[in-house]
């Protein structure tokens, strides 16, 4: 059974993992020459939510349990799926901003701090309940800092995305379709910040 610490902070709930959790590993710092160690997890798109969280709720992820405690029902399947896709693990934390009142009918926002070897990421997840019986949509922004420059990050971490110009001049755009984009911003003398944005419909 997985457990988590929770404390109320106004309308926020902060929780972190105490026991191990398995999920997709986030991509590691890109290395020149042989490519990124694990580009698949950065390039991958979140799969569609298709079934309820397996087993009892006690076996669900801390995110799913926290949402259930706040009264969320329609977005529990999507929350469980996204928690696993993002690889929420024992060294990570999350800040839940549930809607006040009628939580099952309102948008829910979650901020993640994901710590993987050689990489720290901030992820903003939004869950949007649809009409009863129609599931739950989601969108997320995953922000990571890389020590390599943006050309290396584009090639080695997001090689499956297509170059799609720039928003204006400095922010490069990579595309894997109309609902999946990566934005690359030069950072410092040789670093790069990536922002991966994906929208998942109901």
One Martini backbone bead per residue (centre of mass of N, CA, C, O) as a GRO file, in nm:
protein
  202
    1UNK     BB    1   0.097   0.035   0.021
    2UNK     BB    2   0.038   0.368  -0.030
    3UNK     BB    3   0.168   0.671   0.107
    4UNK     BB    4   0.093   1.007   0.248
    5UNK     BB    5   0.145   1.334   0.294
    6UNK     BB    6  -0.082   1.579   0.446
    7UNK     BB    7  -0.168   1.931   0.395
    8UNK     BB    8  -0.324   2.214   0.470
    9UNK     BB    9  -0.334   2.519   0.237
   10UNK     BB   10  -0.602   2.629   0.238
   11UNK     BB   11  -0.678   2.512  -0.093
   12UNK     BB   12  -0.438   2.319  -0.035
   13UNK     BB   13  -0.250   2.015  -0.123
   14UNK     BB   14   0.022   1.847   0.026
   15UNK     BB   15   0.224   1.582  -0.126
   16UNK     BB   16   0.419   1.279  -0.054
   17UNK     BB   17   0.624   1.025  -0.082
   18UNK     BB   18   0.714   0.716   0.108
   19UNK     BB   19   0.687   0.506  -0.109
   20UNK     BB   20   0.715   0.326  -0.363
   21UNK     BB   21   0.708   0.391  -0.732
   22UNK     BB   22   0.592   0.307  -1.047
   23UNK     BB   23   0.713   0.439  -1.367
   24UNK     BB   24   0.788   0.651  -1.584
   25UNK     BB   25   1.077   0.777  -1.702
   26UNK     BB   26   1.237   1.046  -1.718
   27UNK     BB   27   1.443   1.218  -1.885
   28UNK     BB   28   1.766   1.263  -1.933
   29UNK     BB   29   2.046   1.403  -1.975
   30UNK     BB   30   2.190   1.501  -2.244
   31UNK     BB   31   2.415   1.339  -2.472
   32UNK     BB   32   2.674   1.347  -2.658
   33UNK     BB   33   2.651   1.130  -2.957
   34UNK     BB   34   2.426   0.898  -2.816
   35UNK     BB   35   2.218   1.043  -2.684
   36UNK     BB   36   1.966   1.000  -2.498
   37UNK     BB   37   1.886   0.777  -2.255
   38UNK     BB   38   1.546   0.862  -2.246
   39UNK     BB   39   1.341   0.981  -2.490
   40UNK     BB   40   1.059   0.846  -2.472
   41UNK     BB   41   0.933   1.001  -2.223
   42UNK     BB   42   0.937   1.284  -2.367
   43UNK     BB   43   0.788   1.202  -2.642
   44UNK     BB   44   0.556   1.093  -2.519
   45UNK     BB   45   0.219   1.021  -2.505
   46UNK     BB   46  -0.057   1.021  -2.343
   47UNK     BB   47  -0.278   0.801  -2.277
   48UNK     BB   48  -0.581   0.691  -2.280
   49UNK     BB   49  -0.849   0.678  -2.088
   50UNK     BB   50  -1.026   0.345  -2.013
   51UNK     BB   51  -1.010   0.290  -1.695
   52UNK     BB   52  -1.022   0.208  -1.390
   53UNK     BB   53  -0.868   0.187  -1.119
   54UNK     BB   54  -0.698  -0.058  -0.997
   55UNK     BB   55  -0.862  -0.177  -0.764
   56UNK     BB   56  -0.834  -0.026  -0.490
   57UNK     BB   57  -0.787   0.291  -0.378
   58UNK     BB   58  -0.542   0.213  -0.192
   59UNK     BB   59  -0.373   0.135  -0.475
   60UNK     BB   60  -0.347   0.408  -0.552
   61UNK     BB   61  -0.237   0.696  -0.603
   62UNK     BB   62  -0.190   0.980  -0.427
   63UNK     BB   63  -0.347   1.158  -0.622
   64UNK     BB   64  -0.610   0.994  -0.632
   65UNK     BB   65  -0.666   0.998  -0.328
   66UNK     BB   66  -0.678   1.307  -0.291
   67UNK     BB   67  -0.913   1.356  -0.486
   68UNK     BB   68  -1.121   1.176  -0.343
   69UNK     BB   69  -1.115   1.344  -0.075
   70UNK     BB   70  -1.230   1.606  -0.246
   71UNK     BB   71  -1.469   1.466  -0.451
   72UNK     BB   72  -1.350   1.323  -0.685
   73UNK     BB   73  -1.454   1.114  -0.983
   74UNK     BB   74  -1.430   1.163  -1.303
   75UNK     BB   75  -1.087   1.203  -1.274
   76UNK     BB   76  -0.947   0.938  -1.164
   77UNK     BB   77  -0.847   0.793  -1.414
   78UNK     BB   78  -0.671   1.022  -1.523
   79UNK     BB   79  -0.496   1.061  -1.273
   80UNK     BB   80  -0.370   0.779  -1.272
   81UNK     BB   81  -0.249   0.788  -1.555
   82UNK     BB   82  -0.072   1.051  -1.513
   83UNK     BB   83   0.097   0.958  -1.274
   84UNK     BB   84   0.237   0.731  -1.436
   85UNK     BB   85   0.340   0.890  -1.681
   86UNK     BB   86   0.517   1.097  -1.500
   87UNK     BB   87   0.655   0.938  -1.255
   88UNK     BB   88   0.553   0.935  -0.967
   89UNK     BB   89   0.769   0.940  -0.683
   90UNK     BB   90   0.963   0.921  -0.388
   91UNK     BB   91   1.109   1.222  -0.476
   92UNK     BB   92   0.833   1.357  -0.495
   93UNK     BB   93   0.591   1.626  -0.554
   94UNK     BB   94   0.267   1.788  -0.461
   95UNK     BB   95   0.012   2.034  -0.563
   96UNK     BB   96  -0.320   2.080  -0.466
   97UNK     BB   97  -0.599   2.258  -0.646
   98UNK     BB   98  -0.896   2.260  -0.546
   99UNK     BB   99  -1.213   2.310  -0.582
  100UNK     BB  100  -1.456   2.490  -0.432
  101UNK     BB  101  -1.673   2.295  -0.443
  102UNK     BB  102  -1.779   2.072  -0.654
  103UNK     BB  103  -1.521   1.904  -0.755
  104UNK     BB  104  -1.653   1.712  -0.984
  105UNK     BB  105  -1.729   1.995  -1.170
  106UNK     BB  106  -1.423   2.087  -1.169
  107UNK     BB  107  -1.133   2.209  -1.196
  108UNK     BB  108  -0.798   2.066  -1.166
  109UNK     BB  109  -0.488   2.142  -0.998
  110UNK     BB  110  -0.139   2.033  -1.053
  111UNK     BB  111   0.179   2.039  -0.888
  112UNK     BB  112   0.506   1.928  -0.984
  113UNK     BB  113   0.797   1.762  -0.840
  114UNK     BB  114   1.054   1.623  -1.041
  115UNK     BB  115   1.304   1.373  -0.952
  116UNK     BB  116   1.584   1.296  -1.140
  117UNK     BB  117   1.855   1.203  -1.273
  118UNK     BB  118   1.983   1.510  -1.367
  119UNK     BB  119   1.666   1.604  -1.311
  120UNK     BB  120   1.443   1.889  -1.302
  121UNK     BB  121   1.081   1.915  -1.269
  122UNK     BB  122   0.794   2.095  -1.384
  123UNK     BB  123   0.438   2.020  -1.338
  124UNK     BB  124   0.130   2.108  -1.502
  125UNK     BB  125  -0.196   1.994  -1.408
  126UNK     BB  126  -0.512   1.954  -1.586
  127UNK     BB  127  -0.851   1.884  -1.493
  128UNK     BB  128  -1.150   1.805  -1.703
  129UNK     BB  129  -1.469   1.763  -1.672
  130UNK     BB  130  -1.723   1.619  -1.814
  131UNK     BB  131  -1.980   1.481  -1.890
  132UNK     BB  132  -2.163   1.249  -1.788
  133UNK     BB  133  -1.978   0.971  -1.922
  134UNK     BB  134  -1.719   1.141  -2.080
  135UNK     BB  135  -1.505   1.202  -1.879
  136UNK     BB  136  -1.154   1.333  -1.892
  137UNK     BB  137  -0.964   1.599  -1.928
  138UNK     BB  138  -0.623   1.714  -2.029
  139UNK     BB  139  -0.332   1.909  -1.919
  140UNK     BB  140   0.027   1.980  -1.979
  141UNK     BB  141   0.332   2.113  -1.823
  142UNK     BB  142   0.682   2.051  -1.893
  143UNK     BB  143   0.959   2.164  -1.699
  144UNK     BB  144   1.307   2.185  -1.814
  145UNK     BB  145   1.655   2.162  -1.743
  146UNK     BB  146   1.941   2.194  -1.959
  147UNK     BB  147   2.292   2.181  -2.025
  148UNK     BB  148   2.222   2.185  -2.303
  149UNK     BB  149   2.148   2.288  -2.592
  150UNK     BB  150   1.871   2.317  -2.797
  151UNK     BB  151   1.976   2.148  -3.033
  152UNK     BB  152   2.039   1.895  -2.865
  153UNK     BB  153   1.762   1.854  -2.737
  154UNK     BB  154   1.602   1.824  -3.000
  155UNK     BB  155   1.766   1.571  -3.103
  156UNK     BB  156   1.790   1.379  -2.828
  157UNK     BB  157   1.496   1.416  -2.686
  158UNK     BB  158   1.305   1.532  -2.954
  159UNK     BB  159   1.335   1.357  -3.231
  160UNK     BB  160   1.013   1.300  -3.294
  161UNK     BB  161   1.000   1.591  -3.356
  162UNK     BB  162   0.903   1.877  -3.536
  163UNK     BB  163   1.005   2.144  -3.678
  164UNK     BB  164   0.819   2.484  -3.614
  165UNK     BB  165   0.992   2.708  -3.549
  166UNK     BB  166   0.871   3.016  -3.405
  167UNK     BB  167   0.699   3.232  -3.231
  168UNK     BB  168   0.937   3.447  -3.318
  169UNK     BB  169   1.269   3.400  -3.220
  170UNK     BB  170   1.365   3.230  -2.939
  171UNK     BB  171   1.116   3.028  -2.948
  172UNK     BB  172   1.104   2.710  -3.006
  173UNK     BB  173   0.926   2.467  -3.219
  174UNK     BB  174   0.777   2.154  -3.150
  175UNK     BB  175   0.604   1.878  -3.327
  176UNK     BB  176   0.324   1.613  -3.272
  177UNK     BB  177   0.091   1.804  -3.320
  178UNK     BB  178  -0.178   2.003  -3.223
  179UNK     BB  179  -0.154   1.869  -2.900
  180UNK     BB  180   0.184   1.858  -2.935
  181UNK     BB  181   0.438   2.045  -2.768
  182UNK     BB  182   0.764   2.215  -2.793
  183UNK     BB  183   0.954   2.447  -2.596
  184UNK     BB  184   1.256   2.643  -2.659
  185UNK     BB  185   1.491   2.794  -2.423
  186UNK     BB  186   1.738   2.978  -2.373
  187UNK     BB  187   1.999   2.919  -2.107
  188UNK     BB  188   2.232   3.100  -2.073
  189UNK     BB  189   2.520   2.998  -2.234
  190UNK     BB  190   2.422   2.652  -2.279
  191UNK     BB  191   2.131   2.620  -2.215
  192UNK     BB  192   1.791   2.466  -2.156
  193UNK     BB  193   1.435   2.511  -2.190
  194UNK     BB  194   1.163   2.292  -2.152
  195UNK     BB  195   0.820   2.285  -2.295
  196UNK     BB  196   0.569   2.054  -2.250
  197UNK     BB  197   0.263   2.032  -2.443
  198UNK     BB  198  -0.056   1.872  -2.361
  199UNK     BB  199  -0.371   1.759  -2.504
  200UNK     BB  200  -0.653   1.584  -2.353
  201UNK     BB  201  -0.926   1.444  -2.435
  202UNK     BB  202  -1.219   1.280  -2.341
   0.00000   0.00000   0.00000
